[in-house]
């Protein structure tokens, strides 16, 4: 099935761009006129994915984050990709409350939040090369 629309944007891994990515993704998906709570779920998941890339992927150093959204008639696919340090153990990183940065006031719930708010989540990562988070969300209730 071909998407009805798609977009791709890249931005620098600055914390101010987390809000930018959240708004851009929600604005793009809004053209499908989904329920407002579905848009809120998408904003939350994108926010978590971008924040993870900034804090963990780049250790808050400057790098590039790419966000791609593919809009279909009944769902959206969103990919957030960084080219940072990657994840050594994806399963461990997806464990609730696990964090590689316990000194920060973060809860270690990023992947859990993404999984909760989206319908599917896959994570690909190569240490030293970066991480790609792929999420899907149905745009209507089932």
N, C-alpha and C positions, 0 to 999 in steps of 0.2 A: 504494500500500500504506500502510495506517495503522500508526503505531507501536503497540506493545503497552504502552508506558509512556513518559512524558516528564517531564522536570524542567527547571526554570529557576531560577537563583539569581544574585544580584548581590552584589558585595562591593567594598570599597574597595581601591584599587591599592597595598596595602602588601605588602612582601615576605613577611611571615608568612602572607598569604593564598594564596600559591603552593602551600604544603603543604595548606592547606584544600581548594583546588580539586582538587588531585590525588587526595586521599582521597575527596572527595565523588563525583567522576566514577567512580573505581574501585568504590566502594561501590554506586553506582547500577547499573553494568554487571554487578556480581557476581550480581545476581538471575537473570541468564541462564546462570549457571554455566559461563562460558568457561574455557579452560585458563589456568592461572596466568600463563604467559608473555604471553598476550594482555592480561591485566589490567596487567601490568608495562609493556607497550608503551603502553597508554592512559595510564597514570600519567606516563610519561616525556614523551609528546607534549603532554599537558595542561600539565605543568610548564613546558615550553619556551614554549608559546603564552602562558601567563599571565605568565611572566617577561618575554617580549618586550613585552607590553602595559605592564607596570610600568616597565621600563627605557627602552624606546624610545617607546612611545605617550604616556606621561605624563612622561617625563624624571624619573621617581621623585617626581613631585608627586602629590597626591591626586586621584583620579578614580574613576569607576565602571567595573568590568569585569562583563560579563554572560556567564555560561556556560549553555548550553542543551544538553541531551542528549536525543536521540530514540532509543529502544530498539526495534529490530525483532526478529523471530524469528532472523535470521541475521547482523545487523550493528548497529552503533551509529553515529550521526551526532552529532558534537560541534562546537559553535560557540562560539568565544571572541571577544567583541566589546569593543572599547574606543572611547572617544569623545575620544581624544587627538589628537596632531598629524598622524597619518596617515603614509603612505609615498609619497614622490615617485616612486620608480622601483621597482615591485614586483619586476621581473625582476632588477635589480641587487641588491636586498635578499635575494633567494633564492639568490644566488651563494654557494657555499661559501667560508667564511673572510672574506666581506665583513662589515664592521661599521661602523655610523655612529658608534660610540663606541670608537675604538681606545685611548683612555686607560683604559678599564676592562679588567679581567682576564677578559674574555669572548672566546670563540673565534670568534664569527661563524658558528656552525653551527646556530642555532636552527631555521631552516626546513628545513635538511638533515636534522636529527634528526627533526623532525616527519614529513617525507616518508619517512624510513627506517622509522619505527616504525608508521606508519599506512598504509592502503591507498590513500587519496587525500587530497589537500590542495588547497584553493583559497584564494586570498587576494584580498579586495576591500578597497580603501582609497581614501579621498578625503583629500588633504592638507587639514589644518585641521579635519577632521570625524571621523576615526577609521579603525579597521581592523577587519575581520571575517575570522577564520580559521575555515574549515570543514573538518573532518576526518572520514573514515569509517574504520571498522575491521570486518572480518569477525570473527565471534565463534567460528568453528571453522576448522579447517585445511582447505585445499582441495587 
